[in-house]
Amino acid sequence: MGIFEYAPAPESRDIANLKPNYRPFLGGEFVDGNGEPLKTINPATEEVLAEVGTASVSDVDVAVKAARKAYNNVWSKMPGSERAKYLFRIARLIQERSRELAVLESLDNGKPIKESRDSDVPTAAAHFFYHAGWADKLDYAGLGPNPRPLGVAGQIIPWNFPLLMLAWKIAPALATGNTVVLKPAETTPLTALVFAEICQQAELPPGVVNILPGAGDIGQSIVEHGDVDKIAFTGSTDVGKLIQRQVAGTAKKLTLELGGKAANVVFDDAPLDQAVEGIVNGIFFNQGHVCCAGSRLLVQESVAEEVMEKLKYRVSTLRLGDPLDKNTDIGAINSAEQLSKIKGLVESGDTEGAHRWTSPCPVPERGFFFAPTVFSDVQQSMRIAREEIFGPVLSVLTFRTPDEAVTKANNTPYGLSAGIWTEKGSRILWMANQLRAGVVWANTFNRFDPAAPFGGYQESGFGREGGRTGLEAYLNV
């Protein structure tokens, strides 16, 4: 069967309402930060999108004081039923401005518009709706008598899901009565600052949410500030370990959601066409910029050849290019730095003897792009089987028995997610109990719901976000 050809169908960038300048949001107002302004760029074209004012260390102190004042005077005293109204308003406003947020996210991050439009933004709104429902029911959450908020939460989010990670962190914090100082990633600050506009539209009391763009020193200042009660961080394992050392010995609560090297395990009785779709979704969704990406494919030896044939054909049909085109499957890598890291690890796969196959899709001359790549004949000792690549690169290994599959799947310092493909329910239950992973999907991959807790083991961090369990991370119980 031939590959369908599609005419370009780009979404208009005018919908993003892009401004030449953005400023930090502090104490309910947009202010001039005292840090050095940064220029955020479109990774698909390398053009400058906007200049963004950044915070300084002194701004962090002002933001924490504003958050503390809002916590003491307003937010912690407000009945949960009233807090819920604000969260509900925010959720509705995200929905009303969803096209603007989706286009802006694709411009700033490089992800395909169909993903920001159909996944990131709706799921972000869903997190506020879900947690609005919890705000007046905390006494009945099964977390002990009289659960109380912690105070001021310092939150640091990554660049792969800028708005969605913001929602994962801010929604439960506000629902449980905490106030927030949040730092977005340097390369993707724009939707967080539009979210600040939404907070104003929702008439959220000043100081309840503060958003401070900046570099790593701002994140460090938030972590080290003496009046911050809780740190929530999503990002690299190396930075997570650093934060853990800084917080050790203090009264701060800490949750870390870090890297991963998930195994996606396909048995010989799996529906292979469905499994191939799950494999493609598992590693090529969001250009592989997903901490829980199924970057290690474990295939039972008896069907490995058939799976590889189907997989290569399917990957060859993926369209790479303009993130704003509704037909695009693979967008841009978020930054030149990340592209360089991906290339380096791919070269290590070549050097160490794995067999590389790269989709023959055309790659734009400008921008940061990397064609979908599949490595076969991968050994567990190779870097591409051990290190998080955070790009559209899949490493394929084989196994003969279920026990061997478990051993190989667990042969990683990470423990964030895993996938199982088989028609046997008993095998799914057995294997899910053997895998050291915080999330195990069966006959699907990359499914997220605000009601389902998410988090990892080992070097993938600790603590859970989402669901009833995720509330506990923001409460004294």
Phi and psi in degrees as a GROMACS rama.xvg file:
@    title "Ramachandran Plot"
@    xaxis  label "Phi"
@    yaxis  label "Psi"
@TYPE xy
-74.7628  167.205  GLY-2
-90.2158  129.659  ILE-3
-63.0772  143.723  PHE-4
-101.548  138.764  GLU-5
-122.09  140.468  TYR-6
-74.2022  147.472  ALA-7
-56.9926  140.407  PRO-8
-135.577  66.187  ALA-9
-74.4586  140.181  PRO-10
-75.1966  145.245  GLU-11
-72.2645  129.563  SER-12
-72.4647  -16.083  ARG-13
-61.0584  -26.2339  ASP-14
-61.9442  -24.9468  ILE-15
-70.7221  -14.4431  ALA-16
51.5217  43.5381  ASN-17
-62.3221  133.404  LEU-18
-107.306  156.448  LYS-19
-71.2508  -26.2673  PRO-20
-136.832  144.595  ASN-21
-130.134  151.564  TYR-22
-130.882  157.435  ARG-23
-59.9154  155.477  PRO-24
-113.719  115.487  PHE-25
-141.426  124.659  LEU-26
62.54  29.3292  GLY-27
88.6676  2.07881  GLY-28
-133.95  155.141  GLU-29
-84.5288  127.298  PHE-30
-128.742  161.914  VAL-31
-77.5938  116.472  ASP-32
-73.0878  156.972  GLY-33
-94.0194  6.11491  ASN-34
-87.8006  175.866  GLY-35
-76.5342  124.949  GLU-36
-59.9313  148.317  PRO-37
-117.079  156.251  LEU-38
-107.155  121.985  LYS-39
-94.1314  137.616  THR-40
-118.42  157.788  ILE-41
-83.5016  113.092  ASN-42
-68.7116  -14.359  PRO-43
-82.9988  -19.8685  ALA-44
-129.584  -13.3187  THR-45
67.7584  14.0841  GLU-46
-82.5544  150.09  GLU-47
-74.7965  128.086  VAL-48
-88.3355  -44.0887  LEU-49
-167.169  160.716  ALA-50
-97.9887  133.736  GLU-51
-119.281  122.754  VAL-52
-68.9637  140.632  GLY-53
-117.181  163.345  THR-54
-86.4091  158.764  ALA-55
-109.444  176.388  SER-56
-60.5936  -37.3634  VAL-57
-67.0774  -33.1811  SER-58
-64.5883  -34.7431  ASP-59
-59.7831  -43.4844  VAL-60
-63.2504  -42.4975  ASP-61
-63.1793  -40.894  VAL-62
-65.6752  -41.8444  ALA-63
-65.2864  -38.7734  VAL-64
-65.337  -39.3288  LYS-65
-64.4545  -40.8413  ALA-66
-66.3995  -39.4362  ALA-67
-64.8439  -43.0853  ARG-68
-61.9487  -44.6057  LYS-69
-64.2727  -36.3325  ALA-70
-66.2763  -48.7923  TYR-71
-68.457  -40.9305  ASN-72
-91.7639  -27.3979  ASN-73
-128.492  -63.0715  VAL-74
-70.5809  -42.9269  TRP-75
-71.275  -21.4885  SER-76
-90.4637  -13.0982  LYS-77
-73.4107  133.942  MET-78
-58.2384  147.284  PRO-79
-57.1076  -33.8773  GLY-80
-64.9512  -30.2662  SER-81
-78.4903  -40.0962  GLU-82
-59.1426  -38.1313  ARG-83
-59.527  -36.6936  ALA-84
-62.5677  -39.1448  LYS-85
-65.7858  -44.1903  TYR-86
-62.7978  -39.7338  LEU-87
-63.6106  -41.9237  PHE-88
-61.2107  -44.1016  ARG-89
-60.0763  -44.3127  ILE-90
-59.5556  -44.8657  ALA-91
-64.6578  -39.1162  ARG-92
-68.1137  -35.5062  LEU-93
-61.4182  -41.3596  ILE-94
-64.2829  -43.5763  GLN-95
-64.0323  -33.1505  GLU-96
-103.498  23.4856  ARG-97
-63.792  -40.8868  SER-98
-65.3228  -41.7836  ARG-99
-60.0829  -47.7696  GLU-100
-64.6151  -38.9484  LEU-101
-65.8317  -45.9603  ALA-102
-65.8498  -42.2364  VAL-103
-62.2819  -40.8408  LEU-104
-63.0251  -42.5952  GLU-105
-66.9229  -37.1623  SER-106
-64.512  -43.9389  LEU-107
-81.6426  -31.8054  ASP-108
-101.517  -33.5968  ASN-109
98.8593  -1.77423  GLY-110
-77.6608  151.961  LYS-111
-60.1075  143.875  PRO-112
-61.3263  -32.7194  ILE-113
-66.8095  -25.0727  LYS-114
-82.0508  -44.4352  GLU-115
-66.4157  -36.1775  SER-116
-73.9461  -42.1168  ARG-117
-99.1745  -13.3604  ASP-118
-123.331  -63.5838  SER-119
-59.5933  -56.18  ASP-120
-68.6793  -46.076  VAL-121
-60.9195  -37.6777  PRO-122
-70.2369  -34.573  THR-123
-61.9584  -45.4038  ALA-124
-62.1455  -39.8179  ALA-125
-61.4603  -34.8961  ALA-126
-65.5058  -37.8984  HIS-127
-71.8407  -39.1738  PHE-128
-59.944  -47.2439  PHE-129
-61.1339  -46.6409  TYR-130
-76.2578  -22.8755  HIS-131
-59.6079  -36.4713  ALA-132
-67.7881  -26.4006  GLY-133
-84.8434  -22.6211  TRP-134
-55.7887  -34.7061  ALA-135
-103.895  15.245  ASP-136
-126.116  17.663  LYS-137
-64.5929  -30.088  LEU-138
-66.4851  -16.9062  ASP-139
-111.917  16.1133  TYR-140
-84.4118  -2.48825  ALA-141
75.9331  23.4878  GLY-142
-106.412  20.4737  LEU-143
99.7997  169.125  GLY-144
-74.1341  142.046  PRO-145
49.3737  59.1723  ASN-146
-65.3866  133.978  PRO-147
-118.506  147.923  ARG-148
-66.404  162.242  PRO-149
-84.6423  -36.886  LEU-150
136.082  -116.037  GLY-151
-100.189  125.828  VAL-152
-104.113  128.029  ALA-153
-96.6857  125.898  GLY-154
-128.504  134.647  GLN-155
-128.22  122.647  ILE-156
-119.636  158.005  ILE-157
-91.9279  -176.421  PRO-158
-96.4857  -6.49289  TRP-159
-78.9146  -33.0786  ASN-160
-134.726  72.8644  PHE-161
-57.8518  -52.1728  PRO-162
-73.927  -39.6209  LEU-163
-66.6747  -41.6823  LEU-164
-65.7851  -34.4698  MET-165
-60.2443  -46.0205  LEU-166
-65.0618  -40.4789  ALA-167
-55.7491  -33.5936  TRP-168
-96.6726  -44.1583  LYS-169
-73.4991  -39.5477  ILE-170
-58.4186  -51.9403  ALA-171
-67.1371  -33.0071  PRO-172
-62.8497  -46.4602  ALA-173
-70.1616  -39.7372  LEU-174
-59.6732  -34.3839  ALA-175
-91.1014  3.24131  THR-176
96.6645  11.1679  GLY-177
-92.2247  160.449  ASN-178
-108.726  166.159  THR-179
-134.103  139.571  VAL-180
-121.274  114.35  VAL-181
-118.099  137.238  LEU-182
-113.207  116.737  LYS-183
-77.5702  168.952  PRO-184
-68.6276  151.059  ALA-185
-58.4436  -37.6076  GLU-186
-87.2634  -8.8109  THR-187
-140.916  61.6603  THR-188
-90.0268  -8.57926  PRO-189
-69.925  -46.9799  LEU-190
-67.0484  -28.251  THR-191
-64.7987  -36.2201  ALA-192
-78.5188  -27.0474  LEU-193
-71.0535  -34.8112  VAL-194
-59.7062  -35.5704  PHE-195
-61.8805  -38.269  ALA-196
-61.4036  -38.3076  GLU-197
-64.1495  -37.6247  ILE-198
-60.9068  -40.2194  CYS-199
-65.197  -44.0605  GLN-200
-59.9946  -37.5459  GLN-201
-78.0189  -2.99782  ALA-202
58.8699  36.8315  GLU-203
-61.9004  133.997  LEU-204
-53.7543  139.655  PRO-205
-55.4165  138.139  PRO-206
91.2826  -14.2118  GLY-207
-66.8847  -39.8413  VAL-208
-125.002  128.922  VAL-209
-128.193  132.892  ASN-210
-124.302  120.539  ILE-211
-121.318  98.0585  LEU-212
-65.5564  152.336  PRO-213
163.554  -178.7  GLY-214
-91.3897  -166.612  ALA-215
-61.7893  -28.388  GLY-216
-65.9249  -27.8986  ASP-217
-72.4119  -40.9189  ILE-218
-60.3481  -41.8996  GLY-219
-63.6023  -39.3893  GLN-220
-65.3791  -37.6349  SER-221
-63.7952  -45.651  ILE-222
-61.7018  -39.586  VAL-223
-85.6282  -9.95071  GLU-224
-64.2474  133.394  HIS-225
-71.1801  -16.4982  GLY-226
-106.941  16.2956  ASP-227
-96.4784  131.182  VAL-228
-96.4159  -20.8108  ASP-229
-148.937  139.894  LYS-230
-115.854  130.076  ILE-231
-122.148  121.951  ALA-232
-128.996  134.091  PHE-233
-123.513  126.775  THR-234
168.514  -150.514  GLY-235
-75.3224  154.661  SER-236
-64.2135  -37.3561  THR-237
-61.8612  -46.8917  ASP-238
-68.1048  -36.4792  VAL-239
-59.5941  -41.3412  GLY-240
-64.9905  -38.7282  LYS-241
-62.0503  -45.3758  LEU-242
-62.2345  -41.851  ILE-243
-59.6434  -39.879  GLN-244
-66.7968  -37.9353  ARG-245
-69.1304  -34.1983  GLN-246
-84.0163  -21.8123  VAL-247
-54.7694  134.075  ALA-248
86.4039  -3.46365  GLY-249
-103.461  173.515  THR-250
-86.6829  0.570157  ALA-251
-65.9153  139.519  LYS-252
-84.0765  154.734  LYS-253
-144.079  133.996  LEU-254
-127.976  138.942  THR-255
-128.439  127.858  LEU-256
-120.661  108.072  GLU-257
-116.319  -147.355  LEU-258
-77.4679  179.706  GLY-259
-160.027  164.647  GLY-260
-147.788  66.8014  LYS-261
-67.558  143.326  ALA-262
-96.1779  131.61  ALA-263
-111.713  108.173  ASN-264
-102.3  121.858  VAL-265
-114.611  116.524  VAL-266
-88.4473  164.564  PHE-267
-70.8146  -13.6858  ASP-268
-96.2143  5.52037  ASP-269
-72.9913  149.819  ALA-270
-69.6613  103.707  PRO-271
-66.1922  -36.0287  LEU-272
-62.8109  -42.0225  ASP-273
-66.4956  -40.1037  GLN-274
-61.8212  -39.832  ALA-275
-62.9568  -39.8223  VAL-276
-62.0752  -39.4604  GLU-277
-67.6033  -36.3166  GLY-278
-64.4886  -45.1746  ILE-279
-63.6707  -45.5341  VAL-280
-63.0518  -38.238  ASN-281
-64.625  -34.3004  GLY-282
-112.43  -27.5771  ILE-283
-101.14  -7.37158  PHE-284
-59.5777  129.981  PHE-285
58.4203  35.7619  ASN-286
59.8724  20.3131  GLN-287
77.8123  6.49158  GLY-288
-81.099  62.1794  HIS-289
-138.706  124.961  VAL-290
-62.7252  -27.6951  CYS-291
-100.761  17.2173  CYS-292
-56.7656  141.866  ALA-293
-80.8609  71.7148  GLY-294
-83.2157  -12.2727  SER-295
-114.758  116.432  ARG-296
-97.7897  121.101  LEU-297
-107.112  115.691  LEU-298
-116.115  135.119  VAL-299
-63.2862  135.766  GLN-300
-55.8407  -35.5828  GLU-301
-67.7429  -19.5485  SER-302
-118.876  8.23424  VAL-303
-60.7179  -44.1448  ALA-304
-63.2807  -43.7431  GLU-305
-65.2217  -41.7121  GLU-306
-63.2029  -43.3342  VAL-307
-62.7985  -39.8573  MET-308
-63.5135  -47.4187  GLU-309
-65.2156  -38.8809  LYS-310
-65.7463  -45.5035  LEU-311
-63.1091  -39.7742  LYS-312
-62.4856  -46.3387  TYR-313
-63.4835  -42.7876  ARG-314
-65.6338  -33.8666  VAL-315
-66.1695  -17.3881  SER-316
-88.7807  -8.28616  THR-317
-70.6961  137.835  LEU-318
-98.8333  127.638  ARG-319
-110.694  134.738  LEU-320
159.976  -144.378  GLY-321
-52.1242  116.064  ASP-322
-60.4599  -24.6571  PRO-323
-83.4155  -7.52411  LEU-324
-77.9809  128.515  ASP-325
-67.5376  -14.2613  LYS-326
-89.6597  -6.99319  ASN-327
-74.9095  131.497  THR-328
-97.5495  -37.4809  ASP-329
-120.177  119.266  ILE-330
-92.0743  -148.543  GLY-331
-94.315  149.881  ALA-332
-68.4956  142.555  ILE-333
-65.0977  -28.9136  ASN-334
-154.741  161.267  SER-335
-62.6723  -35.808  ALA-336
-62.322  -44.61  GLU-337
-68.4017  -37.9645  GLN-338
-61.2674  -40.6971  LEU-339
-63.9689  -38.9469  SER-340
-64.0803  -43.7506  LYS-341
-60.9912  -46.6831  ILE-342
-60.7109  -39.4172  LYS-343
-63.0546  -43.1602  GLY-344
-70.8321  -35.1624  LEU-345
-64.303  -40.5471  VAL-346
-62.5356  -35.4385  GLU-347
-65.9283  -34.4938  SER-348
-63.3813  -41.2715  GLY-349
-62.5877  -47.9182  ASP-350
-62.4126  -37.2883  THR-351
-84.8777  -0.863475  GLU-352
103.071  6.44019  GLY-353
-74.4724  159.379  ALA-354
-100.184  118.011  HIS-355
-97.0941  135.169  ARG-356
-126.435  128.249  TRP-357
-120.387  136.662  THR-358
-55.6642  137.597  SER-359
-79.3067  17.1978  PRO-360
-64.2876  146.968  CYS-361
-66.2651  142.817  PRO-362
-115.707  125.747  VAL-363
-55.1024  146.276  PRO-364
-73.4451  -33.573  GLU-365
-101.374  155.761  ARG-366
93.2717  173.432  GLY-367
-102.331  97.0833  PHE-368
-126.057  150.326  PHE-369
-143.559  123.165  PHE-370
-68.4028  145.526  ALA-371
-55.6121  133.287  PRO-372
-132.285  138.586  THR-373
-126.09  126.077  VAL-374
-102.828  129.407  PHE-375
-112.292  176.668  SER-376
54.9118  40.2875  ASP-377
-88.0425  134.695  VAL-378
-102.605  152.007  GLN-379
-63.1896  -22.0475  GLN-380
-79.4668  -14.2225  SER-381
-72.0321  151.098  MET-382
-61.8416  -36.7965  ARG-383
-68.2906  -14.2226  ILE-384
-96.4981  -14.405  ALA-385
-110.421  -34.2301  ARG-386
-99.7504  148.511  GLU-387
-73.9154  119.574  GLU-388
-88.1317  -34.4843  ILE-389
57.2318  46.8088  PHE-390
-159.44  177.9  GLY-391
-79.9731  61.4245  PRO-392
-131.933  122.962  VAL-393
-111.681  134.683  LEU-394
-108.35  125.529  SER-395
-109.251  126.043  VAL-396
-123.662  163.043  LEU-397
-121.022  163.549  THR-398
-146.817  161.808  PHE-399
-107.803  -37.8589  ARG-400
-123.716  158.862  THR-401
-56.4933  -39.2574  PRO-402
-62.0873  -40.3207  ASP-403
-65.0542  -37.7406  GLU-404
-61.91  -43.3644  ALA-405
-63.2981  -45.0458  VAL-406
-60.0232  -45.0456  THR-407
-70.2793  -40.028  LYS-408
-61.34  -38.2839  ALA-409
-85.4422  -1.87752  ASN-410
-83.0495  68.3137  ASN-411
-157.992  146.879  THR-412
-74.6271  -11.9317  PRO-413
-88.7607  178.505  TYR-414
-172.433  52.5274  GLY-415
-95.0379  -49.3424  LEU-416
-151.295  167.607  SER-417
-160.358  163.065  ALA-418
-133.779  147.179  GLY-419
-129.087  131.758  ILE-420
-122.66  110.158  TRP-421
-164.139  157.905  THR-422
-90.5627  -6.36921  GLU-423
-91.5981  115.153  LYS-424
-62.542  -38.5187  GLY-425
-63.4768  -36.5604  SER-426
-69.2388  -38.0068  ARG-427
-60.1818  -47.6888  ILE-428
-65.9995  -40.9643  LEU-429
-62.4397  -48.2402  TRP-430
-71.02  -37.8866  MET-431
-59.0185  -32.0947  ALA-432
-76.0346  -21.3915  ASN-433
-88.0077  -26.3539  GLN-434
-78.1081  133.322  LEU-435
-91.4707  81.1561  ARG-436
-147.687  142.389  ALA-437
-69.2087  -32.8501  GLY-438
-127.546  130.7  VAL-439
-125.581  117.988  VAL-440
-95.8314  144.172  TRP-441
-118.089  121.439  ALA-442
55.0763  31.8358  ASN-443
-164.984  176.726  THR-444
-158.457  152.655  PHE-445
55.5551  47.5884  ASN-446
-103.134  128.583  ARG-447
-129.068  143.508  PHE-448
-147.357  137.52  ASP-449
-57.7767  -24.5342  PRO-450
-83.0904  -8.90836  ALA-451
-103.601  122.712  ALA-452
-66.7242  147.94  PRO-453
-133.347  135.997  PHE-454
170.691  178.947  GLY-455
-132.52  -172.086  GLY-456
-121.137  173.458  TYR-457
49.7727  -129.12  GLN-458
-81.5514  7.68317  GLU-459
-90.4207  0.893674  SER-460
104.553  -166.82  GLY-461
-152.157  162.683  PHE-462
90.5161  160.439  GLY-463
-124.869  148.366  ARG-464
-122.927  135.629  GLU-465
96.6639  154.196  GLY-466
70.7301  -176.922  GLY-467
-63.3739  -37.2448  ARG-468
-61.6596  -36.6531  THR-469
-66.5369  -23.9519  GLY-470
-63.7839  -34.4701  LEU-471
-60.0634  -29.6354  GLU-472
-67.6065  -13.5004  ALA-473
-116.774  17.2352  TYR-474
-131.325  148.261  LEU-475
-86.3387  108.933  ASN-476
